[in-house]
Amino acid sequence: MFEGKEDDSSLKIIDFGLSKILEKGEIKGDGGVKQAQMDGKKKKLAQLGKMTTKAGTPCYISPEVLTGNYNIDCDMWSVGCMLYILLCGYPPFEGDDDYELCQSILKGKVEFDGEEWEGISKDAKSLITSMICKPEKRLTAEEALKHKWMKKMIKKPDVSVQFSNASGFDNFKNFNKNNDLQQAALTAISVQVSSDEIKELKELFLMLDVNGDGSLSLEEI
């Protein structure tokens, strides 16, 4: 997404490389589910057709994406993984390498065994398992917003979800690998710097980037 319509407009939002515009089509049989048995929600999903590209971030990717046969409901699996991480500080599936991680995801078994989960309500766990599950049982975004735990959080905006112990908070801090200084700089630029100032920074960067590779080497600086 660009700031304006000019040819040299600054880029504001990126990383849509894995997005896809789906066109409606005919409903085809899927997993033995007959069209007559589908509710309105499932019919709409089926009409959008299937995607086959195996791509995504391992921590959040759904089993059907790994097998190359999925629909837009794969996003709700990812949302469930993010909620899991926000509540305990570590992802629901782990492995010593990407292969082991993917094997764990394909099994799809979500556990709440760590001490970090001792203070987390059954409703929160219920919401997670209703998103990290088989596609035919998975909640849509609309249904997730109507879930008992979510409705409770929405009704009480002053409610904060706190870690029940120090280890949960430490896990959450360790999960975020970004440099603190980098985060502070990016936040300051995005919130406080005006468009004109960003333009000046861009022009300065382009002047320093002699070889035009999009990054500054020590020699260029």
Residue, then its C-alpha position, 0 to 999 in steps of 0.5 A: m500500500f502506497e501513501g499516494k498515487e504518485d509514481d514515486s509515492s512512499l510505500k506504507i504497508i508491505d508483505f502482501g506476497l502471500s495474500k490471494i484474491l479468491e473468485k467464487g465458483e461452483i461448490k465441489g464435494d469435499g471430504g464426503v460433505k454433501q452440499a445439502q448438509m452445508d450451512g450458509k457459512k460453509k457454502k460461502l467458504a466452499q464457493l471461494g475454492k481451494m488454494t494449494t501454495k504451501a507457504g507461511t510462517p511455521c509457528y502459525i501455519s495450519p495442517e491443510v496449508l502444509t498438505g496444499n489443500y486449504n481455504i480461507d479458514c486456515d487463517m483462523w488456525s493462525v489466529g488460534c496460534m497467536l492467541y495461544i502465544l499471547l496467553c502463555g508466551y510460547p507457540p502451541f507446536e514445537g520441534d528441533d527443526d522445521y521438519e519436526l515442527c511441521q510433523s507436530i502441526l500435522k498431528g494438531k494436538v494442543e496441550f495446556d500442560g505448562e504452569e503458565w496455563e494454571g491461571i487461564s480460564k477454561d473458556a479461553k482454552s475452549l476458544i483456542t481449541s475451537m480454532i486450532c482444530k480440523p477445518e470442518k469444526r473450526l470457528t469463523a472469525e464471526e463465530a470467534l467474536k461471539h465466543k463466550w470468552m471473547k464476549k467477556m473481554i469485549k464487554k470489559p475493555d479494562v480487563s487485562v489478561q495477566f500471566s499467572n507466574a513469572s515464567g510465562f512472562d519470561n517466555f513471552k519476552n523471549f519469544n520476541k526476538n526483535n532488538d529493543l532499539q530497533q522497535a523503539a526506532l520503528t515506533a517513533i518513525s511510524v507514529q511521530v514522523s511526518s510524511d515530509e520528514i519521511k520523504e527527506l529520510k528516504e532521499l537521504f537513504l537513497m543518496l547513501d545507498v550507492n550500489g542501490d541494493g536497499s541496505l547500507s553497508l559500513e563503507e557507504i555510511 
